[in-house]
Amino acid sequence: MGKDKLRRFAENLSFERLFQPVFEEIYNRDYVLKGRWHEIFGNDNPIVLELGCGRGEYTVALAKKFPDRNFIGIDVKGARLWRGAKTIHENRILNAAFLRIRIDFICSCFARDEVSEIWITFPDPQPRKENKRLSSPRFVARYKTFMKTGGMVHLKTDNLPLHEYTKKWVTAAELPVYEHYTDIQSQCSDELLLNIQTHYEEMFSAQGFPITYLKFGLLEP
Ligand SMILES: C[S@@+](CC[C@H](N)C(=O)[O-])C[C@H]1O[C@@H](n2cnc3c(N)ncnc32)[C@H](O)[C@@H]1O
């Protein structure tokens, strides 16, 4: 392992708002913060998740923009989470946190009605493994266990097949689709979508890939 990664892992241990449960704390059991995240934030404001957050650009930017909501970025890669965790630590952004887990164990970490909204930003498209896609019915069924009624999922990706796949099954399942764009630059004017760019988004945009967006609900209308 590179020295830089080791240095980041060591520094990660010093961040109060980076939670890194070990396998035994979440496998077939509830994590100690399940149902208690409001205690970390010291308020009952709505909780928003960013799944596969990488360096956490959306988590940080949304937390700054919406001080009356709490944001938790989730990823399995500690060296990437380091960036976001360091930023919120240094800037004392108190309505954000990061959680290092495999999202497969997300149900161990959040209780019924604990989460209001989910962002999935540039997830790995997993072309051959549908069940590993963070926007597949398998994962979305997990999110339903802790989302509040009326909760929304935002999917932002450069991968058109993943966008179309998700829109197709969501529509077939009769879940409400609220917005969908195959190229946000030319089709939409929402500054949240246009002005906040993740690390992968910057890379894909620079290569000329259009960025797609899908917003859907988790309950049948
Ligand atoms: C392509 S990167 C995108 C990162 C960031 N959202 C961005 O746009 O820059 C996908 C991220 O999802 C994370 N990821 C994929 N599957 C995951 C899983 N099952 N549990 C946790 N993280 C996962 C990876 O570790 C990676 O950081």
The ligand as an ORCA input file, in Angstrom:
! r2SCAN-3c Opt
* xyz 0 1
  C     -17.143      5.916     -9.962
  S     -16.907      6.258     -8.284
  C     -17.804      7.776     -8.067
  C     -17.369      8.542     -6.853
  C     -18.047      9.914     -6.678
  N     -19.464      9.782     -6.472
  C     -17.775     10.800     -7.856
  O     -18.710     11.026     -8.656
  O     -16.651     11.294     -7.985
  C     -17.988      5.072     -7.517
  C     -17.810      5.011     -6.006
  O     -18.776      4.118     -5.477
  C     -18.175      3.350     -4.458
  N     -18.939      2.095     -4.347
  C     -19.339      1.286     -5.349
  N     -20.038      0.240     -4.869
  C     -20.066      0.402     -3.512
  C     -20.625     -0.354     -2.447
  N     -21.314     -1.482     -2.662
  N     -20.462      0.121     -1.191
  C     -19.771      1.260     -0.957
  N     -19.215      2.016     -1.923
  C     -19.370      1.594     -3.184
  C     -16.738      3.157     -4.908
  O     -15.882      2.896     -3.825
  C     -16.446      4.497     -5.580
  O     -15.845      5.428     -4.713
*
